[in-house]
Amino acid sequence: MSESELPRVLRDVEEIDADPDTERMIYEALADLAAGRSVICESDAAFDALLDSLSAKPYPQAS
């Protein structure tokens, strides 16, 4: 996705690398979504990391 295709709110967002635990939680959450289950984030930081990852990487589940 090119920068011009991003929603305006995401155009100036800096992509960051998640720590290994956060990355694991993100992949577990994506697997839950793919299986039709709900995603539960146990903290604001985990939720923010999930949103950051979904907006930064093209996943089939995200639109």
N, CA, C and O atoms as a GROMACS GRO file, in nm:
protein
  252
    1MET      N    1   0.085  -0.116   0.000
    1MET     CA    2   0.000   0.000   0.000
    1MET      C    3   0.090   0.123   0.000
    1MET      O    4   0.179   0.135   0.084
    2SER      N    5   0.068   0.212  -0.091
    2SER     CA    6   0.150   0.332  -0.097
    2SER      C    7   0.101   0.434   0.005
    2SER      O    8  -0.010   0.424   0.056
    3GLU      N    9   0.187   0.532   0.034
    3GLU     CA   10   0.152   0.633   0.134
    3GLU      C   11   0.024   0.707   0.095
    3GLU      O   12  -0.056   0.741   0.183
    4SER      N   13   0.003   0.731  -0.034
    4SER     CA   14  -0.117   0.804  -0.076
    4SER      C   15  -0.244   0.723  -0.056
    4SER      O   16  -0.353   0.781  -0.051
    5GLU      N   17  -0.233   0.590  -0.043
    5GLU     CA   18  -0.350   0.505  -0.022
    5GLU      C   19  -0.388   0.492   0.126
    5GLU      O   20  -0.497   0.446   0.158
    6LEU      N   21  -0.299   0.531   0.214
    6LEU     CA   22  -0.326   0.521   0.357
    6LEU      C   23  -0.431   0.623   0.399
    6LEU      O   24  -0.436   0.733   0.344
    7PRO      N   25  -0.515   0.587   0.496
    7PRO     CA   26  -0.606   0.687   0.552
    7PRO      C   27  -0.525   0.803   0.608
    7PRO      O   28  -0.414   0.784   0.657
    8ARG      N   29  -0.579   0.920   0.599
    8ARG     CA   30  -0.508   1.041   0.644
    8ARG      C   31  -0.450   1.027   0.786
    8ARG      O   32  -0.339   1.072   0.812
    9VAL      N   33  -0.526   0.965   0.876
    9VAL     CA   34  -0.483   0.953   1.014
    9VAL      C   35  -0.356   0.867   1.028
    9VAL      O   36  -0.284   0.880   1.127
   10LEU      N   37  -0.328   0.780   0.930
   10LEU     CA   38  -0.213   0.691   0.939
   10LEU      C   39  -0.092   0.738   0.858
   10LEU      O   40   0.013   0.675   0.865
   11ARG      N   41  -0.103   0.846   0.784
   11ARG     CA   42   0.004   0.888   0.694
   11ARG      C   43   0.132   0.929   0.766
   11ARG      O   44   0.241   0.913   0.712
   12ASP      N   45   0.121   0.982   0.888
   12ASP     CA   46   0.239   1.028   0.961
   12ASP      C   47   0.278   0.934   1.075
   12ASP      O   48   0.359   0.971   1.160
   13VAL      N   49   0.221   0.814   1.078
   13VAL     CA   50   0.249   0.718   1.184
   13VAL      C   51   0.385   0.654   1.159
   13VAL      O   52   0.417   0.612   1.047
   14GLU      N   53   0.465   0.647   1.265
   14GLU     CA   54   0.596   0.583   1.256
   14GLU      C   55   0.582   0.435   1.287
   14GLU      O   56   0.524   0.397   1.389
   15GLU      N   57   0.636   0.351   1.199
   15GLU     CA   58   0.633   0.207   1.222
   15GLU      C   59   0.740   0.170   1.323
   15GLU      O   60   0.854   0.214   1.312
   16ILE      N   61   0.703   0.089   1.421
   16ILE     CA   62   0.798   0.045   1.523
   16ILE      C   63   0.800  -0.107   1.526
   16ILE      O   64   0.704  -0.172   1.484
   17ASP      N   65   0.909  -0.162   1.575
   17ASP     CA   66   0.919  -0.307   1.593
   17ASP      C   67   0.874  -0.341   1.735
   17ASP      O   68   0.921  -0.282   1.832
   18ALA      N   69   0.784  -0.438   1.744
   18ALA     CA   70   0.735  -0.480   1.875
   18ALA      C   71   0.837  -0.573   1.940
   18ALA      O   72   0.914  -0.641   1.872
   19ASP      N   73   0.836  -0.573   2.073
   19ASP     CA   74   0.922  -0.667   2.145
   19ASP      C   75   0.866  -0.808   2.122
   19ASP      O   76   0.750  -0.821   2.082
   20PRO      N   77   0.945  -0.912   2.146
   20PRO     CA   78   0.901  -1.050   2.116
   20PRO      C   79   0.768  -1.090   2.183
   20PRO      O   80   0.687  -1.158   2.121
   21ASP      N   81   0.747  -1.050   2.308
   21ASP     CA   82   0.621  -1.086   2.375
   21ASP      C   83   0.501  -1.019   2.309
   21ASP      O   84   0.397  -1.082   2.290
   22THR      N   85   0.516  -0.892   2.274
   22THR     CA   86   0.406  -0.821   2.208
   22THR      C   87   0.381  -0.879   2.070
   22THR      O   88   0.266  -0.895   2.030
   23GLU      N   89   0.487  -0.910   1.997
   23GLU     CA   90   0.472  -0.971   1.865
   23GLU      C   91   0.398  -1.104   1.875
   23GLU      O   92   0.313  -1.134   1.792
   24ARG      N   93   0.432  -1.185   1.977
   24ARG     CA   94   0.363  -1.313   1.997
   24ARG      C   95   0.214  -1.290   2.023
   24ARG      O   96   0.129  -1.360   1.968
   25MET      N   97   0.183  -1.192   2.108
   25MET     CA   98   0.042  -1.162   2.138
   25MET      C   99  -0.032  -1.115   2.013
   25MET      O  100  -0.149  -1.148   1.995
   26ILE      N  101   0.035  -1.040   1.929
   26ILE     CA  102  -0.026  -0.993   1.805
   26ILE      C  103  -0.061  -1.111   1.715
   26ILE      O  104  -0.172  -1.118   1.662
   27TYR      N  105   0.034  -1.203   1.697
   27TYR     CA  106   0.007  -1.318   1.611
   27TYR      C  107  -0.100  -1.409   1.670
   27TYR      O  108  -0.179  -1.467   1.596
   28GLU      N  109  -0.104  -1.422   1.802
   28GLU     CA  110  -0.211  -1.499   1.865
   28GLU      C  111  -0.346  -1.433   1.842
   28GLU      O  112  -0.445  -1.501   1.815
   29ALA      N  113  -0.350  -1.301   1.852
   29ALA     CA  114  -0.475  -1.228   1.830
   29ALA      C  115  -0.520  -1.242   1.684
   29ALA      O  116  -0.640  -1.260   1.658
   30LEU      N  117  -0.427  -1.235   1.591
   30LEU     CA  118  -0.462  -1.252   1.450
   30LEU      C  119  -0.516  -1.393   1.423
   30LEU      O  120  -0.608  -1.410   1.343
   31ALA      N  121  -0.458  -1.493   1.488
   31ALA     CA  122  -0.507  -1.630   1.474
   31ALA      C  123  -0.649  -1.641   1.531
   31ALA      O  124  -0.734  -1.708   1.473
   32ASP      N  125  -0.674  -1.575   1.644
   32ASP     CA  126  -0.809  -1.573   1.701
   32ASP      C  127  -0.909  -1.509   1.605
   32ASP      O  128  -1.019  -1.560   1.585
   33LEU      N  129  -0.868  -1.396   1.545
   33LEU     CA  130  -0.957  -1.330   1.448
   33LEU      C  131  -0.986  -1.420   1.330
   33LEU      O  132  -1.100  -1.430   1.286
   34ALA      N  133  -0.884  -1.486   1.278
   34ALA     CA  134  -0.901  -1.575   1.163
   34ALA      C  135  -0.995  -1.691   1.195
   34ALA      O  136  -1.067  -1.740   1.108
   35ALA      N  137  -0.994  -1.733   1.321
   35ALA     CA  138  -1.080  -1.844   1.364
   35ALA      C  139  -1.219  -1.796   1.406
   35ALA      O  140  -1.303  -1.876   1.447
   36GLY      N  141  -1.243  -1.664   1.397
   36GLY     CA  142  -1.374  -1.610   1.433
   36GLY      C  143  -1.392  -1.585   1.581
   36GLY      O  144  -1.504  -1.564   1.627
   37ARG      N  145  -1.283  -1.586   1.656
   37ARG     CA  146  -1.291  -1.559   1.800
   37ARG      C  147  -1.263  -1.411   1.826
   37ARG      O  148  -1.211  -1.341   1.740
   38SER      N  149  -1.298  -1.366   1.944
   38SER     CA  150  -1.272  -1.227   1.985
   38SER      C  151  -1.128  -1.210   2.026
   38SER      O  152  -1.060  -1.305   2.066
   39VAL      N  153  -1.081  -1.087   2.017
   39VAL     CA  154  -0.946  -1.053   2.061
   39VAL      C  155  -0.957  -0.979   2.193
   39VAL      O  156  -1.033  -0.882   2.205
   40ILE      N  157  -0.883  -1.024   2.292
   40ILE     CA  158  -0.880  -0.959   2.423
   40ILE      C  159  -0.739  -0.909   2.447
   40ILE      O  160  -0.644  -0.987   2.447
   41CYS      N  161  -0.726  -0.780   2.468
   41CYS     CA  162  -0.597  -0.721   2.502
   41CYS      C  163  -0.598  -0.691   2.651
   41CYS      O  164  -0.690  -0.627   2.702
   42GLU      N  165  -0.496  -0.737   2.720
   42GLU     CA  166  -0.493  -0.726   2.865
   42GLU      C  167  -0.443  -0.592   2.915
   42GLU      O  168  -0.444  -0.567   3.036
   43SER      N  169  -0.399  -0.504   2.825
   43SER     CA  170  -0.353  -0.372   2.867
   43SER      C  171  -0.368  -0.275   2.751
   43SER      O  172  -0.384  -0.315   2.635
   44ASP      N  173  -0.362  -0.147   2.783
   44ASP     CA  174  -0.365  -0.045   2.678
   44ASP      C  175  -0.247  -0.061   2.584
   44ASP      O  176  -0.260  -0.042   2.463
   45ALA      N  177  -0.132  -0.095   2.639
   45ALA     CA  178  -0.011  -0.112   2.558
   45ALA      C  179  -0.027  -0.228   2.459
   45ALA      O  180   0.015  -0.217   2.344
   46ALA      N  181  -0.087  -0.337   2.504
   46ALA     CA  182  -0.109  -0.451   2.415
   46ALA      C  183  -0.207  -0.414   2.305
   46ALA      O  184  -0.189  -0.454   2.190
   47PHE      N  185  -0.311  -0.339   2.339
   47PHE     CA  186  -0.408  -0.296   2.240
   47PHE      C  187  -0.343  -0.201   2.139
   47PHE      O  188  -0.364  -0.214   2.019
   48ASP      N  189  -0.265  -0.105   2.189
   48ASP     CA  190  -0.194  -0.012   2.100
   48ASP      C  191  -0.100  -0.087   2.007
   48ASP      O  192  -0.091  -0.055   1.889
   49ALA      N  193  -0.029  -0.186   2.059
   49ALA     CA  194   0.063  -0.264   1.977
   49ALA      C  195  -0.012  -0.341   1.869
   49ALA      O  196   0.036  -0.350   1.756
   50LEU      N  197  -0.128  -0.395   1.903
   50LEU     CA  198  -0.209  -0.466   1.804
   50LEU      C  199  -0.253  -0.371   1.694
   50LEU      O  200  -0.242  -0.403   1.576
   51LEU      N  201  -0.302  -0.254   1.731
   51LEU     CA  202  -0.346  -0.156   1.631
   51LEU      C  203  -0.229  -0.111   1.544
   51LEU      O  204  -0.243  -0.099   1.423
   52ASP      N  205  -0.115  -0.087   1.606
   52ASP     CA  206   0.003  -0.045   1.530
   52ASP      C  207   0.042  -0.152   1.429
   52ASP      O  208   0.071  -0.121   1.314
   53SER      N  209   0.043  -0.276   1.472
   53SER     CA  210   0.082  -0.385   1.384
   53SER      C  211  -0.017  -0.402   1.269
   53SER      O  212   0.024  -0.420   1.154
   54LEU      N  213  -0.145  -0.397   1.299
   54LEU     CA  214  -0.246  -0.414   1.195
   54LEU      C  215  -0.242  -0.301   1.093
   54LEU      O  216  -0.269  -0.323   0.975
   55SER      N  217  -0.209  -0.181   1.138
   55SER     CA  218  -0.206  -0.069   1.044
   55SER      C  219  -0.075  -0.065   0.966
   55SER      O  220  -0.070  -0.004   0.859
   56ALA      N  221   0.030  -0.128   1.017
   56ALA     CA  222   0.160  -0.120   0.952
   56ALA      C  223   0.186  -0.236   0.855
   56ALA      O  224   0.266  -0.223   0.762
   57LYS      N  225   0.121  -0.348   0.876
   57LYS     CA  226   0.147  -0.467   0.795
   57LYS      C  227   0.019  -0.509   0.723
   57LYS      O  228  -0.089  -0.505   0.783
   58PRO      N  229   0.029  -0.549   0.596
   58PRO     CA  230  -0.091  -0.592   0.524
   58PRO      C  231  -0.133  -0.734   0.560
   58PRO      O  232  -0.071  -0.830   0.513
   59TYR      N  233  -0.234  -0.748   0.641
   59TYR     CA  234  -0.287  -0.879   0.677
   59TYR      C  235  -0.419  -0.899   0.603
   59TYR      O  236  -0.495  -0.804   0.584
   60PRO      N  237  -0.447  -1.021   0.560
   60PRO     CA  238  -0.574  -1.047   0.491
   60PRO      C  239  -0.697  -1.010   0.575
   60PRO      O  240  -0.800  -0.974   0.519
   61GLN      N  241  -0.687  -1.020   0.708
   61GLN     CA  242  -0.802  -0.992   0.794
   61GLN      C  243  -0.829  -0.841   0.806
   61GLN      O  244  -0.942  -0.801   0.832
   62ALA      N  245  -0.727  -0.760   0.788
   62ALA     CA  246  -0.743  -0.615   0.805
   62ALA      C  247  -0.790  -0.553   0.674
   62ALA      O  248  -0.745  -0.593   0.566
   63SER      N  249  -0.878  -0.457   0.684
   63SER     CA  250  -0.922  -0.388   0.563
   63SER      C  251  -0.921  -0.239   0.583
   63SER      O  252  -0.955  -0.164   0.492
   0.00000   0.00000   0.00000
